[in-house]
Amino acid sequence: MSTHQISPFGSIDFGATGIKAKLQNASFFLATMKGTCFMNREAGWLPPIDELSEAAKVQYTADVVELLQNNIEGLTVEEVTFQEDSEKAIIYPFVKVVFDNG
């Protein structure tokens, strides 16, 4: 098993394959607001706007886990932490994931 840290920030490598491609896809999901992908309106998640409470973090942890584990084969979420931007009133997820090599 291999462990990786992903965030909604990063660049696109058009030649990515294997685990690197899956990590890139996970990062894309975290950076994408639901309803903004033309061919797949369900792709992405709805980050909390103007809600930085611990209750919001619990709800959005569940949303991030469901999003990634349902859309990326072989990925298991180990931990979700958040970085807050209180000026913009938004939180950004940082996710520790494990890939099953089998």
ABEGO torsion letter per residue (X at the ends): XBBBBBBABEBBBAABBEAAAAAAAAAAAAABBBGABAABAABEBBBBBGBABAAAAAAAAAAAAAAAAAABBGBBBABBBBBBBAAAGBBBBBBBBBBBAX
